Amino acid sequence: MAEQQNGCAPSDCAGCAHADSCSSKPQDLSAPANPFSRVKKVIAVVSGKGGVGKSMVTASLARMMREQGFTVGILDADITGPSIPKMYGLHESAKGSDEGMFPCEAKDGTRIMSVNLLLENESDPVIWRGPVIAGVVTQFWSDVMWGELDYLFVDMPPGTGDVPLTVFQSLPVDGVVIVTSPQDLVQMIVKKAYNMARQMNIPVLGIVENYSYLACPDCGKKISVFGESHIDEIAAELDIPVLGKMPIDPKLSEAVENENFAEVSNEYLQAAVNKM
């Protein structure tokens, strides 16, 4: 029988002298929230790969919840590729006090914390190793004074690496929304994100497909620019709902480019909002 690192066989853990350090005992890695934070729900927005519009979906969900009168925050956990502040036109520096950091506030009242709000120059690259990046994300939970929030949306980096693992272990995530696009490898990529969430015992609320189609401005015909969608088949296989199919919409792209996402309403994600 294999022994654990402290020399104990698994069957001996209950009564041995090393019971407290035995690796069979689940380790609680959750980080305490800031004393000045009262967050009711934490929703993580994830993707198995980059370039699928995950930040667009995160900001859209936050906007729609604001439109319904909820207090909302966005924790930008995509440390090396932060885009949330620019989408909302935030270029200021976050302020702090002895009790912690204050999130910056967008025009619509959404509270936002991102590494770009802490850099001297927002175009400076973040050249940090994984453990440092993961530590910063944890600080965005424990050191930021979010105040009273109905929803905190976490814009995750793509993939299943250090930061997603840190968020799932350290934050009280209530559910995950998976963002994908209609491409050949989508089934495998979605399953990776889905399986990671399930292994961390976090409910998967459903899937959002971005770049689903382009509506012809003349006749309205839906053109599958990135190939035919398989999202319904994948959702059925995984037994999770499709929360929305977002087309390539010039109005949304224009809002991002003009930094006024605080004025956007994304009707394509109504089913996702209903799921919250």
C-alpha positions as CSV (number, residue, x, y, z in Angstrom):
1,M,0.0,0.0,0.0
2,A,1.4,3.4,-0.9
3,E,2.3,5.7,2.0
4,Q,1.7,9.4,2.2
5,Q,4.5,11.9,2.6
6,N,4.4,11.8,6.4
7,G,4.8,8.0,6.4
8,C,1.2,7.2,7.2
9,A,-0.9,4.7,5.2
10,P,-4.2,6.2,4.2
11,S,-6.1,3.8,6.4
12,D,-4.2,5.0,9.5
13,C,-4.9,8.7,9.1
14,A,-7.8,8.9,11.5
15,G,-5.8,7.9,14.6
16,C,-2.2,8.8,13.8
17,A,-0.1,11.6,15.2
18,H,0.1,13.4,11.9
19,A,-3.7,13.5,11.3
20,D,-3.7,17.3,11.0
21,S,-1.2,17.4,8.2
22,C,-2.2,14.2,6.4
23,S,-2.7,14.9,2.7
24,S,-6.0,13.0,2.6
25,K,-7.6,15.8,4.6
26,P,-9.1,18.5,2.3
27,Q,-7.2,21.8,2.7
28,D,-9.3,25.0,3.0
29,L,-7.6,27.5,0.7
30,S,-10.4,30.1,0.8
31,A,-9.3,33.7,1.3
32,P,-11.3,35.9,3.7
33,A,-13.3,38.7,2.2
34,N,-12.4,42.3,3.1
35,P,-14.3,43.2,6.3
36,F,-15.9,46.1,4.3
37,S,-17.3,43.8,1.6
38,R,-20.7,42.2,1.6
39,V,-21.0,40.2,-1.6
40,K,-24.1,38.1,-2.1
41,K,-23.2,36.2,-5.3
42,V,-19.9,35.6,-7.1
43,I,-20.1,34.5,-10.7
44,A,-17.0,33.5,-12.7
45,V,-17.0,33.9,-16.5
46,V,-14.5,31.4,-18.0
47,S,-13.3,30.2,-21.4
48,G,-11.1,27.3,-22.4
49,K,-9.2,29.5,-24.9
50,G,-8.6,33.1,-25.6
51,G,-10.2,35.3,-28.2
52,V,-13.8,34.2,-27.6
53,G,-15.1,37.5,-26.1
54,K,-15.1,36.5,-22.5
55,S,-14.7,40.1,-21.3
56,M,-17.5,41.2,-23.5
57,V,-19.8,38.6,-21.9
58,T,-18.7,39.6,-18.4
59,A,-19.3,43.3,-19.0
60,S,-22.7,42.5,-20.7
61,L,-23.9,40.4,-17.7
62,A,-22.8,43.1,-15.3
63,R,-24.6,45.8,-17.4
64,M,-27.8,43.8,-17.6
65,M,-27.9,43.2,-13.8
66,R,-27.3,47.0,-13.3
67,E,-30.2,47.7,-15.6
68,Q,-32.4,45.6,-13.3
69,G,-31.3,47.7,-10.3
70,F,-28.7,45.3,-8.7
71,T,-25.5,46.6,-7.2
72,V,-22.7,45.0,-9.3
73,G,-18.9,44.7,-9.3
74,I,-16.4,43.3,-11.8
75,L,-13.1,41.7,-10.5
76,D,-10.8,41.6,-13.5
77,A,-8.8,38.5,-12.9
78,D,-7.3,38.5,-16.4
79,I,-4.1,40.1,-15.0
80,T,-1.9,40.0,-18.2
81,G,-4.7,41.0,-20.5
82,P,-7.0,43.3,-18.7
83,S,-9.7,45.0,-20.8
84,I,-12.6,45.8,-18.5
85,P,-11.4,49.3,-17.4
86,K,-11.0,50.5,-21.0
87,M,-14.4,49.1,-22.0
88,Y,-15.9,51.4,-19.3
89,G,-13.7,54.3,-20.0
90,L,-11.8,54.1,-16.7
91,H,-8.3,55.4,-16.8
92,E,-7.9,56.6,-13.2
93,S,-5.8,55.1,-10.5
94,A,-7.5,53.1,-7.7
95,K,-7.2,54.7,-4.3
96,G,-6.5,53.0,-1.0
97,S,-6.7,53.5,2.8
98,D,-5.5,51.6,5.9
99,E,-8.5,49.3,5.5
100,G,-7.9,48.3,1.9
101,M,-8.4,49.5,-1.7
102,F,-11.4,51.1,-3.2
103,P,-12.7,49.8,-6.5
104,C,-13.2,52.4,-9.3
105,E,-16.7,53.2,-10.3
106,A,-18.0,53.3,-13.9
107,K,-20.7,55.8,-15.1
108,D,-23.4,53.2,-14.5
109,G,-22.3,52.6,-10.9
110,T,-20.5,49.3,-11.6
111,R,-17.5,48.9,-9.3
112,I,-14.4,47.6,-11.0
113,M,-11.0,46.5,-9.8
114,S,-8.3,45.6,-12.4
115,V,-4.5,45.6,-12.4
116,N,-4.7,48.4,-15.0
117,L,-6.1,50.7,-12.3
118,L,-2.9,50.1,-10.3
119,L,-0.2,50.5,-13.0
120,E,1.6,53.8,-13.4
121,N,1.0,53.4,-17.2
122,E,-1.9,51.3,-18.3
123,S,0.0,50.1,-21.4
124,D,2.9,48.7,-19.3
125,P,3.1,44.9,-19.7
126,V,2.5,42.7,-16.6
127,I,5.6,40.4,-16.6
128,W,4.9,38.4,-13.5
129,R,5.1,34.7,-12.8
130,G,2.0,32.6,-12.1
131,P,2.2,32.6,-8.3
132,V,2.5,36.4,-8.2
133,I,-0.4,36.9,-10.5
134,A,-2.5,34.4,-8.5
135,G,-1.6,36.3,-5.3
136,V,-2.8,39.6,-6.9
137,V,-6.2,38.0,-7.8
138,T,-6.6,36.9,-4.2
139,Q,-5.8,40.4,-3.0
140,F,-8.5,41.8,-5.2
141,W,-10.9,39.7,-3.1
142,S,-9.4,40.2,0.4
143,D,-8.0,43.7,0.1
144,V,-10.6,45.5,-2.0
145,M,-13.5,47.1,-0.1
146,W,-16.3,46.1,-2.5
147,G,-19.0,47.3,-0.1
148,E,-22.6,45.9,-0.5
149,L,-22.8,44.0,-3.8
150,D,-25.6,41.8,-5.1
151,Y,-23.3,40.3,-7.8
152,L,-19.5,40.2,-8.3
153,F,-18.6,39.0,-11.8
154,V,-15.0,37.6,-12.1
155,D,-13.5,38.0,-15.6
156,M,-11.2,35.1,-15.7
157,P,-8.1,34.6,-17.9
158,P,-8.5,31.9,-20.6
159,G,-7.6,28.3,-19.9
160,T,-7.3,26.1,-16.8
161,G,-4.1,27.4,-15.2
162,D,-3.0,29.1,-12.0
163,V,-5.5,32.0,-11.8
164,P,-8.7,30.0,-12.5
165,L,-7.5,27.5,-9.9
166,T,-6.8,30.3,-7.4
167,V,-10.2,31.8,-8.0
168,F,-12.1,28.5,-7.6
169,Q,-10.1,27.7,-4.4
170,S,-10.0,31.1,-2.8
171,L,-13.3,32.8,-3.7
172,P,-16.8,31.6,-2.8
173,V,-17.8,31.2,-6.4
174,D,-21.5,30.5,-6.7
175,G,-21.5,29.6,-10.4
176,V,-19.6,29.5,-13.7
177,V,-20.6,30.8,-17.1
178,I,-18.6,29.3,-20.0
179,V,-18.0,31.4,-23.1
180,T,-17.1,29.8,-26.4
181,S,-17.3,30.2,-30.1
182,P,-18.4,28.0,-33.1
183,Q,-15.1,26.5,-34.0
184,D,-13.9,22.9,-34.7
185,L,-12.2,22.3,-31.4
186,V,-15.0,23.9,-29.3
187,Q,-16.3,20.6,-27.9
188,M,-12.9,19.7,-26.4
189,I,-12.3,23.2,-25.1
190,V,-15.7,23.6,-23.5
191,K,-15.3,20.2,-21.8
192,K,-12.0,21.2,-20.3
193,A,-13.6,24.3,-18.7
194,Y,-16.6,22.3,-17.6
195,N,-14.6,19.5,-16.1
196,M,-12.4,21.9,-14.1
197,A,-15.4,23.6,-12.6
198,R,-17.0,20.3,-11.7
199,Q,-13.8,19.0,-10.1
200,M,-13.8,22.1,-8.0
201,N,-17.5,21.4,-7.0
202,I,-18.7,24.7,-8.6
203,P,-22.0,24.7,-10.5
204,V,-21.9,25.4,-14.2
205,L,-24.8,27.8,-15.0
206,G,-24.5,27.3,-18.7
207,I,-22.8,28.2,-22.0
208,V,-22.7,31.4,-24.0
209,E,-21.7,31.2,-27.6
210,N,-20.1,34.4,-29.0
211,Y,-19.5,35.1,-32.8
212,S,-22.5,32.8,-33.5
213,Y,-23.4,34.5,-36.7
214,L,-23.4,37.8,-38.6
215,A,-26.7,39.2,-39.6
216,C,-26.7,40.6,-43.1
217,P,-27.6,44.4,-42.8
218,D,-29.6,44.2,-46.0
219,C,-31.7,41.0,-45.8
220,G,-31.2,39.9,-42.2
221,K,-29.9,36.4,-43.3
222,K,-27.6,34.8,-40.6
223,I,-24.2,34.1,-41.9
224,S,-22.1,31.5,-40.0
225,V,-18.7,33.3,-40.3
226,F,-16.8,30.9,-38.0
227,G,-18.6,27.7,-39.1
228,E,-21.8,26.0,-38.0
229,S,-22.7,26.1,-34.3
230,H,-22.5,22.9,-32.3
231,I,-23.3,24.5,-29.0
232,D,-26.7,22.9,-28.6
233,E,-25.3,19.4,-29.0
234,I,-22.5,20.1,-26.5
235,A,-24.9,21.6,-24.0
236,A,-27.2,18.6,-24.3
237,E,-24.3,16.2,-23.8
238,L,-23.1,18.1,-20.7
239,D,-26.7,18.6,-19.5
240,I,-26.3,22.4,-19.1
241,P,-28.4,25.2,-20.7
242,V,-27.3,27.5,-23.6
243,L,-27.5,30.9,-22.0
244,G,-27.2,32.9,-25.2
245,K,-25.9,33.0,-28.8
246,M,-24.3,36.4,-29.5
247,P,-23.8,37.5,-33.1
248,I,-21.0,39.7,-34.4
249,D,-22.7,43.0,-33.5
250,P,-21.0,46.2,-34.7
251,K,-22.9,48.2,-32.0
252,L,-21.2,46.2,-29.3
253,S,-17.8,46.5,-30.9
254,E,-18.3,50.2,-31.3
255,A,-19.2,50.6,-27.6
256,V,-16.0,48.8,-26.7
257,E,-13.9,51.0,-29.0
258,N,-15.6,54.2,-27.8
259,E,-15.2,53.1,-24.1
260,N,-18.9,53.6,-23.3
261,F,-19.9,50.1,-22.4
262,A,-21.8,51.6,-19.4
263,E,-24.5,52.5,-21.9
264,V,-24.8,49.1,-23.6
265,S,-27.8,46.8,-23.4
266,N,-27.1,43.3,-24.7
267,E,-30.4,41.6,-25.4
268,Y,-28.7,38.4,-26.5
269,L,-28.0,37.3,-22.9
270,Q,-31.4,37.6,-21.4
271,A,-31.5,33.8,-20.7
272,A,-28.2,34.2,-18.8
273,V,-29.6,37.0,-16.7
274,N,-32.7,34.9,-15.8
275,K,-30.3,32.1,-14.7
276,M,-28.6,34.4,-12.2
